[in-house]
Every structure is written in structure tokens, then in C-alpha cells.
Amino acid sequence: MKLVSKSGCRYYCRGCNKAKADVILISGYDGGTGASPISSIKHAGLPWELGLAEAHQTLVKNRLRSRVILQADGQLKTGRDIAIAALLGAEEFGVATAALVAEGCIMMRKCHLNTCPVGVATQNPELRKMFTGKAENVINLFKVFNAGATRNNERAWF
């Protein structure tokens, strides 16, 4: 179940858990797809940290935390963001923004207009010619994320 981070999301989180959801994804206000309308991107919810903390506290208080996996999503770009999410109770992390940046995205937020200046998110053949990203960059990103977990005999994140 995907929930937007907002005040009172704890009630939805508790209900999703009682309805036997396996995973609850708390998404922040600045995440989401670039193909969404600009009003949806800029005016939806609160930072993921607030919703994640609220959800985790509510689930622990109601003794429901062991039944569900909490995911955090919404512009997780660095290891610091992942560490904060883990400290706030997340067990899984959405790092699509980091992967896009590793691939060459410059975060112009023009995906919904089909005018991506670096050719990452467009169907225009002229703009796609400008794309210089390499799959190896994304592979290296996930190797770096996994290196910390496997060194400490923990489950890999990806």
C-alpha cells in the first residue's frame, strides 16, 4: 500500500496493516513520477521523514510493527538519506532518484512536458540523441549501496 506522507497518515497506516498489507510505502512530497502534472508534484504531502516516523510510532504503539515492512520513498539520493530512513523505522528504500541521477538526469522536472534536455525521459528522437547515460553507472551505484550491507553480514538493500 502506498501512502503519501501527511498529517494523520498513521490512521491509514494502521488500517492498512490490519487489512493484512505486506508492505506500506511512505512517499514524500518531493518524490513521485516526473510525468505527473506539476501541481501534483509540488503540492502533495509532507517530507517522508514525518510520515515515516509517525507510521512507525503508531505501529509500535499498537503492537502491529512486526506484521509489515515499512518502505521510504521520495528523493532518497544519498547514503545519509537511507541512514535517516533506517533510523526512523524503514526496512526498504526507494532510490529511483539516485538511479536517475547516476544515469545522467539533471532533475529539470520537465518529464511531463516531453522536453527533457538530456534525453532521459522523452520520446522525441532529437532529444534522445543527447542521452549519454550508461547502465554501468547505475550498476556501480547499487554495488556501492550493497557493499556496506554485505560487509557487515546484513541483508543487502537491493
Disulfide bonds with the S-S distance in Angstrom:
none
